[in-house]
Amino acid sequence: MKIRKELLQAFLDKYGITAAMLAREIGTDKREIQMLLDGGAVNEATARKFIYYFGADEAVKMIDWAAMGKQIPNIGKG
């Protein structure tokens, strides 16, 4: 999974937390959060933790669907 790093950085800035603090909250390694902030992809386990932590409605906005060659899901619309 890749995310829109500017949105994650804005979240960190807004709440005054560091990548290490977020990693502890999510239950992953700080390097995984740094990977997201650097625009890299993380594995499925970290992706699941990220989505669980932020909730699906917020996470779907932060995921960089275009960078992964996917369309934004139309969950609950139709």
C-alpha positions as CSV (number, residue, x, y, z in Angstrom):
1,M,0.0,0.0,0.0
2,K,1.1,3.5,-0.7
3,I,-0.4,6.6,0.8
4,R,-0.6,10.3,-0.1
5,K,2.4,11.3,2.1
6,E,1.3,14.9,2.3
7,L,-1.9,13.8,4.1
8,L,-0.1,11.6,6.6
9,Q,2.4,14.4,7.3
10,A,-0.4,16.9,7.8
11,F,-2.0,14.5,10.3
12,L,1.3,14.2,12.2
13,D,1.8,18.0,12.2
14,K,-1.8,18.7,13.2
15,Y,-1.6,16.4,16.3
16,G,2.1,17.1,17.1
17,I,3.1,13.5,16.9
18,T,6.2,11.8,15.4
19,A,6.5,8.9,13.1
20,A,7.8,6.9,16.1
21,M,4.8,7.7,18.2
22,L,2.4,6.8,15.3
23,A,4.3,3.5,14.8
24,R,3.8,2.6,18.5
25,E,0.1,3.5,18.3
26,I,-0.4,1.4,15.1
27,G,1.8,-1.4,16.4
28,T,4.4,-1.4,13.7
29,D,8.1,-0.4,13.3
30,K,9.0,3.3,12.8
31,R,10.7,2.3,9.6
32,E,7.3,1.4,8.1
33,I,5.9,4.8,8.9
34,Q,9.0,6.5,7.5
35,M,8.6,4.4,4.4
36,L,5.1,5.8,4.0
37,L,6.3,9.3,4.6
38,D,9.0,8.8,1.9
39,G,6.4,7.7,-0.6
40,G,7.2,4.0,-0.5
41,A,5.0,1.0,-0.3
42,V,4.4,-1.1,2.9
43,N,3.4,-4.7,3.2
44,E,-0.1,-6.0,3.8
45,A,0.3,-6.4,7.6
46,T,1.2,-2.7,7.9
47,A,-1.5,-1.7,5.5
48,R,-4.1,-3.5,7.6
49,K,-2.9,-1.8,10.8
50,F,-2.9,1.6,9.1
51,I,-6.5,1.1,7.9
52,Y,-7.6,-0.2,11.3
53,Y,-6.0,2.7,13.1
54,F,-7.5,5.4,10.9
55,G,-10.7,3.7,10.0
56,A,-11.8,2.8,6.5
57,D,-13.5,6.2,5.8
58,E,-10.3,8.2,6.6
59,A,-7.8,5.6,5.2
60,V,-9.5,5.5,1.8
61,K,-8.8,9.2,1.5
62,M,-5.1,8.8,2.4
63,I,-4.3,5.8,0.2
64,D,-2.6,6.8,-3.1
65,W,-4.7,4.8,-5.4
66,A,-3.2,6.2,-8.6
67,A,0.3,5.3,-7.5
68,M,-0.8,1.7,-7.1
69,G,-2.6,1.7,-10.4
70,K,-6.1,1.3,-8.8
71,Q,-9.3,3.2,-8.8
72,I,-10.8,4.5,-5.6
73,P,-13.4,2.0,-4.4
74,N,-17.1,3.0,-4.6
75,I,-18.0,1.4,-1.3
76,G,-21.5,2.2,-0.1
77,K,-22.3,4.3,-3.2
78,G,-24.7,3.3,-5.9
